Amino acid sequence: MIVSLQGPIDIDGFRRAARQLLTRGIAPDQLVWRTESGTQGLWADDAVVIDDAPAKPFSVPAWMAPLCESALLHRDPDRFHLLYRLLWRLVSECDEVLRRDELDPDRRAAAQLAREVGREIHKMRAFVRFFPHGEGEALRHIAWFEPEHHVVEANAPFFVRRFAQMRWAIFTPGCSIEWDGERLHTGPGVDRSGLPPADPGAGLWLTYYENIFNPARLKLAMMTKEMPRRYWKNLPEAALIAPLSAAAQARSEAMVEAQPTPARRIKPMRRP
């Protein structure tokens, strides 16, 4: 049986479908989940029709809802099947052991998906680089990002809070989000070649990065762990990493040999 969802992050659609499928007693191994174009398989003979029909109420542990919301943002093609199988075991099989067993293979697999999504959300917040485009009332800040998972729309509230006073847009291959200063808009993905070139003023950021670079604290292994190389092609400062790293030893030695800056004595204030 085919279950068609309205896109790869149709969490509400998955929730409605899961309720009705559980009510009908349809086991996980009878289902094929599809998200391509949202309607693929909809008219197939074995398609499952999901409507607003009342579903049988059921309860799940408190950890299940947030786990679904995070894990379903992963790109793993089996994520819907995995999460529905967890729900089936919790509801239809009344698996009380599963409710307490964090080492259950299905729970561990879903938790791993959720952790990877969480890391990608953090990386997006750290590695999005805005640059100004346009002038006057047409000025807005734009950015390009290539997420590994479907985290762009989930991350939108963070960027709205962080940059509420400016107009900005984040473009990705899968979708785009834009804040006009009052409302958030979502749109389709774009090709990077269609974006305008970075503003010449972006060189100020590179100058700043070069001047705050501390050669004495350079740890390439730790840096690549926290800033994986797959992000480098979209980070303007990445072009400076190699030359700055190559010169780190010489700069560190110069810092050690340099004369210390004389301490300034600050006279205490006199009380009136």
PyMOL commands that set and color helices and strands:
alter all, ss='L'
color gray80, all
select helices_A, chain A and resi 11-24+28-30+64-71+79-91+96-100+105-127+136-138+152-162+192-194+200-212+215-217+220-226+229-234+238-246+248-257
alter helices_A, ss='H'
color red, helices_A
select strands_A, chain A and resi 2-4+32-34+131-133+140-144+168-171+175-179+184-188
alter strands_A, ss='S'
color yellow, strands_A
deselect
rebuild
show_as cartoon
